[in-house]
Amino acid sequence: MTGDDRFEYNLRAIRELLLAAYSAEELRALVAYDEQLGPLRHEFSPSDAIIDMAGKTIDYCLRFLLMDYFLSLVEQERPAQYARFEGRLR
């Protein structure tokens, strides 16, 4: 992708999706067991709330150009929640 990827996504909607679809432990597990996202687990602290983890996940995915990949994982894991937000994610 070219330019600043933050402008291709509705970051507020992505954060809302993560807060609706995952608990802190569920998001931690999703990241920990994924090869591409695994390094992100080192950015989470044990005391992070889901809102903190959502922000760190979004930042990481933007930094490493993984947002499309991450959103496809969320769509596979939480299709009902993803469908609720799909029209607002970009």
N, C-alpha and C positions, 0 to 999 in steps of 0.2 A: 504494500500500500504506500501511497505517496502522501506527503503532507503530514499534518498533525492528526493522527487517528482519533483523538478525542472528539473531533468534530464530526466524525462518521457515526458516532454512537450517542445514544441518549443515556448518559452515565447515571442520571437520577433513576431512570426506569430500570436499568440493569441492577442498581443497588436495591431498589424496591423488589425486584424479582428475587434476588438472593435472600433478602430478609424474609420474603414470603415462602420461599421454597426450602430453606435449610435452617437447621439449628447450627450453633457453633461447632458442635462435634461432628455433625454430618458434613459440613463444608470442610472441616479439617480432614476427615476421612477421604472425601473426594479428591482433595489436593494431594494427600499423602500417597495415595495408591495410583496416581497418574504419572507416567514417565515425563511428560512435558511440563506438568505443573509442580512436580515433586519438590524442586528447590524452593518454591514459595512457602512450604511448611516451615522453613527456617526463619521466615519473617513474622510468623505468628508467635505470640507469647502465650503461655498457659492461661494468663488472665484476660486475654482478648475476648471481648464480647462479639457477637455476630456482626454488629454494625462496624466494628473495627476491622474484622476479618474481611468483610465485604469490600471495604475501602482498599485494603491492602491487596486483595485479589484483583480488583479493577485496575489499580495502579500497575501491578505486576503484568497483567495481560496486555495493557497498553504499552508498557515498556518493552516487552518482548514480542509484540505483534501476535499475541495469542488470543485475542478477544473472540474472533470467529470460532476458533477451536474450542475455547471455553464455553461459549454459548451453545455450541453443538452438544457438548457433554451435558449441560444443564437440560437441554431439550430432550436428550435421551433418558436422563435420570428422572426428570420431573416434568413430563410432557403436559400435564394439566396446568401446572403453574406457568410453564413457559408459554403456553397458548394464551393465557390471560394477558401477558405482557408483550407478546410477539410484535404486535403492530406499533409499539412504542419504542422498541429497542434501538432503532436507527433514526 
